[in-house]
Amino acid sequence: MLNPADQAFATALAETLPDGVVGPVAPSYLEDPRGLFRGIGQVLARPGTTAEVSRIVRFCAERSVAIVPYGGGTGLVGGQVKPDAPEPLVLSLERMAAIREVDTGGNVMVAEAGAILAEVQAAADKADRLFPLSLASEGSCRIGGNLATNAGGVQVLRYGNARDLCLGIEAVLPDGSVYHGLRRLRKDNTGYDLRNLLVGSEGTLGVITAACLKLFPKPAETATAFVTLASPADALALLTRLGDTLDGLVSAFELIHAQGLRFVGETRPDVRLPFADIPGWSVLVEIGGGTGSNVTERLTLALEKAMLSGQVQDVLLAQNESQRQEFWTVRESTPEANKRIGAISSHDISVPIHVLPEFIAAGQDLVAGFGPLRLNCFGHLGDGNLHFNVFPPNGASRADYLHLREPVKDAVHDLVHQVDGSISAEHGIGRLKAGDLVKYSDPAKLAAMRSVKQALDPKGIMNPGAVLAVSAQ
Amino acid sequence: MLNPADQAFATALAETLPDGVVGPVAPSYLEDPRGLFRGIGQVLARPGTTAEVSRIVRFCAERSVAIVPYGGGTGLVGGQVKPDAPEPLVLSLERMAAIREVDTGGNVMVAEAGAILAEVQAAADKADRLFPLSLASEGSCRIGGNLATNAGGVQVLRYGNARDLCLGIEAVLPDGSVYHGLRRLRKDNTGYDLRNLLVGSEGTLGVITAACLKLFPKPAETATAFVTLASPADALALLTRLGDTLDGLVSAFELIHAQGLRFVGETRPDVRLPFADIPGWSVLVEIGGGTGSNVTERLTLALEKAMLSGQVQDVLLAQNESQRQEFWTVRESTPEANKRIGAISSHDISVPIHVLPEFIAAGQDLVAGFGPLRLNCFGHLGDGNLHFNVFPPNGASRADYLHLREPVKDAVHDLVHQVDGSISAEHGIGRLKAGDLVKYSDPAKLAAMRSVKQALDPKGIMNPGAVLAVSAQ
């Protein structure tokens, strides 16, 4: 049984910490970007050190008070807001934002959890290194949250997701103890993989306070192309061709449907579309290599062969950095365009790569079965990760179609489950999908997850309701 | 309190399974390659299906009988043999050796746990794909054991260790339930990372029965060179140079000390050494790329620059495949040569890459402090992984120096711990290092590991004594 983080609690907690750590919570900490949840809570803690985080968690554990760890607040599944009583303590890492170290020779950086992703990228860049994690919210999301949710983004194909980019973590466990795991080793087989257990646990098993991150040499040469294709099947064939000939240099392979380009056209007149006539399907592909890797020549050659084989219709190769930026602006405007149009239901899914074309076709039929809805299906094809978002008919009001959210979502997730895909490719479970996790998860895995949660957080204070509970929705 | 797997147990278990699954255990199942442990046990189970594994584990759980999962038996830390009472059931996966599927387009293979690593490699090769996990025992170790111990090897630098090469697993948990986790998704954020919890748990949290493995395009061009250098510091500088210019194409960077070449010379007259005069230090480097990646030209250019800068003394570039094989034979003969010479103490360690040169120097001094011992320090420099093996003086008998094993091991591990390295880079903890895990592990991590073990295996039947217990030695 949990107790609320009320004013009496706040006063008692504040006495154990430096001034300014404990205060009232601002409304922004109780909102989520999609407005699906409304958090409750009065008390905000903003510790400045790992020792303070430890003291706060121990204090809460002793009093059975819930904690909601808070990063940049950009999560899309409600993991950062607790809508149901009792009121939790909101624990923001924003004041622990230091880049503790950049080791260029070892290709390693140590960053505190509150560091904003864009600042982590910039610190790597300053050391002539690349930190490849890249997503739409990189200007405001924080690396601790990226790790807690195992964030993905556009470069997973080549560099992996947040999990793959993390060598070690420092974390405060639910009893307040500190796990000093900032290892920077490429090989370390000393016991169970506690790091990967905490990464992706969405704050339900502990609070990540710092991480040791992998850095990479910056590609000296980059080639970027926008290509149009007849179908997802052709896109898949192109991906295989590029993978076979370009030995892992493909860093982005973004599938874009005509609907996405139309949405960008409607909502962002300032964004220049690369094609006069909007193609049915297009792919934004980027490869990068070291000096002498001839990526432009090799990409051009591969795309020429693809055209000859009929896999590709039209090819635009970026002639300079500004044109490259132009191409990327189109892709990166898509989430904002979707938001302005207003989806009925959004789905962050992944399926085995070889079934992608059949899945997209089946998904289109499925959505059509609900009426004249609009579908924007786009994403990181190379990872089998699709953002499969459903919108009201042109000119119709979103409100008139919100009753379809649940049935559409259920139908899409059922289809994903049938092909052994994932109902959450990169956004996590949070509270939005906690019910679907119970519905679709392997029973043995679910039971093991509950045992692990009970073992590490017996009082259930860490982000209760996230991941392992029926959605509050 | 555990019960022995005695004849009565064997008879009862056999009745629940097809003929031939349960039988007497052959002596070979009770030995480890280094002869450090002597296992006990009378009963061997060799299931042919996951359902049979499930039935066996449930049967043992109901009767509180210990299980030692058995792969190829090649582990070097005694994880595969239980030397202390009560007698366990030895559970060999050898009859579950099928390659269930090879998906060339999706770059995925599904292999059963008993498949021998070399056969997994061959199945990938047959599909014109690469499964990069490669280690000395690949002819007899089994993929289930490779995953249970998170095996490393020579290509981790580019492709990662067993953990990184695994997309999903099927496993039987300690209560006999089956975790159906053969996902082939590149992105899947649906709950805690049960896969990585089982990978590397050395059979103490469950039995891996099958795995979904990553495949890669085969490099179309390969360049291999044997270079001599003055010091590990120069080797490190060369590694950084190659990493910065060859964008992740470096698949092997093996540091070799003169002592290793001398051992090969002494014990393997059939192996041709590449240098007339044995160099103090040398590195075997290999890079591979796709068509048009010009790896030979680029490696040659990089090595020329390294020579000009004095980082490299002498360079032998393999002129053809047979010379490449000759180079690799030297490296791959080292473990066998070490075995024939007979180490007093062997150490599988990793340290942060940037401290490697200082660590090696300090380690040499440390060993010299014990007398005229011989040190063979070699390994996967790119991963910070050294095999740091100590041998008796030339002509002396190993037996006369075995009293130094513990003090030498303790001194080496203390030094590793001081630089925040790992006392087990790739071999795991098993029983040999269970005591050192307690000694050197982060206390919060150790407590969390114990909680997780208790939660998933409350009766403690899965490989008791391995990882989480004081070594039986």
Chai-1 contact restraints between the chains, C-beta under 6 A:
chainA,res_idxA,chainB,res_idxB,connection_type,confidence,min_distance_angstrom,max_distance_angstrom,comment,restraint_id
A,G105,B,T240,contact,1.0,0.0,6.0,A-B,restraint_1
A,G105,B,H354,contact,1.0,0.0,6.0,A-B,restraint_2
A,G106,B,I353,contact,1.0,0.0,6.0,A-B,restraint_3
A,G106,B,H354,contact,1.0,0.0,6.0,A-B,restraint_4
A,N150,B,N189,contact,1.0,0.0,6.0,A-B,restraint_5
A,G152,B,K187,contact,1.0,0.0,6.0,A-B,restraint_6
A,L173,B,A444,contact,1.0,0.0,6.0,A-B,restraint_7
A,S177,B,A444,contact,1.0,0.0,6.0,A-B,restraint_8
A,V178,B,A444,contact,1.0,0.0,6.0,A-B,restraint_9
A,Y179,B,A444,contact,1.0,0.0,6.0,A-B,restraint_10
A,Y179,B,K445,contact,1.0,0.0,6.0,A-B,restraint_11
A,H180,B,D442,contact,1.0,0.0,6.0,A-B,restraint_12
A,R184,B,P352,contact,1.0,0.0,6.0,A-B,restraint_13
A,L185,B,S350,contact,1.0,0.0,6.0,A-B,restraint_14
A,L185,B,G384,contact,1.0,0.0,6.0,A-B,restraint_15
A,L185,B,S422,contact,1.0,0.0,6.0,A-B,restraint_16
A,R186,B,D383,contact,1.0,0.0,6.0,A-B,restraint_17
A,R186,B,G384,contact,1.0,0.0,6.0,A-B,restraint_18
A,K187,B,G152,contact,1.0,0.0,6.0,A-B,restraint_19
A,K187,B,S350,contact,1.0,0.0,6.0,A-B,restraint_20
A,K187,B,D383,contact,1.0,0.0,6.0,A-B,restraint_21
A,K187,B,N385,contact,1.0,0.0,6.0,A-B,restraint_22
A,K187,B,A425,contact,1.0,0.0,6.0,A-B,restraint_23
A,K187,B,E426,contact,1.0,0.0,6.0,A-B,restraint_24
A,D188,B,S422,contact,1.0,0.0,6.0,A-B,restraint_25
A,N189,B,N150,contact,1.0,0.0,6.0,A-B,restraint_26
A,N189,B,G200,contact,1.0,0.0,6.0,A-B,restraint_27
A,N189,B,S424,contact,1.0,0.0,6.0,A-B,restraint_28
A,N189,B,E426,contact,1.0,0.0,6.0,A-B,restraint_29
A,N189,B,G428,contact,1.0,0.0,6.0,A-B,restraint_30
A,T190,B,S422,contact,1.0,0.0,6.0,A-B,restraint_31
A,T190,B,S424,contact,1.0,0.0,6.0,A-B,restraint_32
A,G191,B,L437,contact,1.0,0.0,6.0,A-B,restraint_33
A,G191,B,M449,contact,1.0,0.0,6.0,A-B,restraint_34
A,Y192,B,S201,contact,1.0,0.0,6.0,A-B,restraint_35
A,Y192,B,M449,contact,1.0,0.0,6.0,A-B,restraint_36
A,D193,B,N196,contact,1.0,0.0,6.0,A-B,restraint_37
A,D193,B,G200,contact,1.0,0.0,6.0,A-B,restraint_38
A,L194,B,K445,contact,1.0,0.0,6.0,A-B,restraint_39
A,L194,B,A448,contact,1.0,0.0,6.0,A-B,restraint_40
A,N196,B,D193,contact,1.0,0.0,6.0,A-B,restraint_41
A,N196,B,N196,contact,1.0,0.0,6.0,A-B,restraint_42
A,L197,B,L197,contact,1.0,0.0,6.0,A-B,restraint_43
A,G200,B,N189,contact,1.0,0.0,6.0,A-B,restraint_44
A,G200,B,D193,contact,1.0,0.0,6.0,A-B,restraint_45
A,S201,B,Y192,contact,1.0,0.0,6.0,A-B,restraint_46
A,P217,B,G243,contact,1.0,0.0,6.0,A-B,restraint_47
A,P217,B,D244,contact,1.0,0.0,6.0,A-B,restraint_48
A,T240,B,G105,contact,1.0,0.0,6.0,A-B,restraint_49
A,G243,B,P217,contact,1.0,0.0,6.0,A-B,restraint_50
A,D244,B,P217,contact,1.0,0.0,6.0,A-B,restraint_51
A,T245,B,G290,contact,1.0,0.0,6.0,A-B,restraint_52
A,T245,B,T291,contact,1.0,0.0,6.0,A-B,restraint_53
A,L246,B,G290,contact,1.0,0.0,6.0,A-B,restraint_54
A,D247,B,G289,contact,1.0,0.0,6.0,A-B,restraint_55
A,D247,B,G290,contact,1.0,0.0,6.0,A-B,restraint_56
A,G289,B,D247,contact,1.0,0.0,6.0,A-B,restraint_57
A,G290,B,T245,contact,1.0,0.0,6.0,A-B,restraint_58
A,G290,B,L246,contact,1.0,0.0,6.0,A-B,restraint_59
A,G290,B,D247,contact,1.0,0.0,6.0,A-B,restraint_60
A,T291,B,T245,contact,1.0,0.0,6.0,A-B,restraint_61
A,G292,B,R298,contact,1.0,0.0,6.0,A-B,restraint_62
A,R298,B,G292,contact,1.0,0.0,6.0,A-B,restraint_63
A,S350,B,L185,contact,1.0,0.0,6.0,A-B,restraint_64
A,S350,B,K187,contact,1.0,0.0,6.0,A-B,restraint_65
A,P352,B,R184,contact,1.0,0.0,6.0,A-B,restraint_66
A,I353,B,G106,contact,1.0,0.0,6.0,A-B,restraint_67
A,H354,B,G105,contact,1.0,0.0,6.0,A-B,restraint_68
A,H354,B,G106,contact,1.0,0.0,6.0,A-B,restraint_69
A,D383,B,R186,contact,1.0,0.0,6.0,A-B,restraint_70
A,D383,B,K187,contact,1.0,0.0,6.0,A-B,restraint_71
A,G384,B,L185,contact,1.0,0.0,6.0,A-B,restraint_72
A,G384,B,R186,contact,1.0,0.0,6.0,A-B,restraint_73
A,N385,B,K187,contact,1.0,0.0,6.0,A-B,restraint_74
A,S422,B,L185,contact,1.0,0.0,6.0,A-B,restraint_75
A,S422,B,D188,contact,1.0,0.0,6.0,A-B,restraint_76
A,S422,B,T190,contact,1.0,0.0,6.0,A-B,restraint_77
A,S424,B,N189,contact,1.0,0.0,6.0,A-B,restraint_78
A,S424,B,T190,contact,1.0,0.0,6.0,A-B,restraint_79
A,A425,B,K187,contact,1.0,0.0,6.0,A-B,restraint_80
A,E426,B,K187,contact,1.0,0.0,6.0,A-B,restraint_81
A,E426,B,N189,contact,1.0,0.0,6.0,A-B,restraint_82
A,G428,B,N189,contact,1.0,0.0,6.0,A-B,restraint_83
A,L437,B,G191,contact,1.0,0.0,6.0,A-B,restraint_84
A,D442,B,H180,contact,1.0,0.0,6.0,A-B,restraint_85
A,A444,B,L173,contact,1.0,0.0,6.0,A-B,restraint_86
A,A444,B,S177,contact,1.0,0.0,6.0,A-B,restraint_87
A,A444,B,V178,contact,1.0,0.0,6.0,A-B,restraint_88
A,A444,B,Y179,contact,1.0,0.0,6.0,A-B,restraint_89
A,K445,B,Y179,contact,1.0,0.0,6.0,A-B,restraint_90
A,K445,B,L194,contact,1.0,0.0,6.0,A-B,restraint_91
A,A448,B,L194,contact,1.0,0.0,6.0,A-B,restraint_92
A,M449,B,G191,contact,1.0,0.0,6.0,A-B,restraint_93
A,M449,B,Y192,contact,1.0,0.0,6.0,A-B,restraint_94
A,S451,B,A455,contact,1.0,0.0,6.0,A-B,restraint_95
A,S451,B,L456,contact,1.0,0.0,6.0,A-B,restraint_96
A,V452,B,V452,contact,1.0,0.0,6.0,A-B,restraint_97
A,V452,B,A455,contact,1.0,0.0,6.0,A-B,restraint_98
A,A455,B,S451,contact,1.0,0.0,6.0,A-B,restraint_99
A,A455,B,V452,contact,1.0,0.0,6.0,A-B,restraint_100
A,A455,B,A455,contact,1.0,0.0,6.0,A-B,restraint_101
A,L456,B,S451,contact,1.0,0.0,6.0,A-B,restraint_102
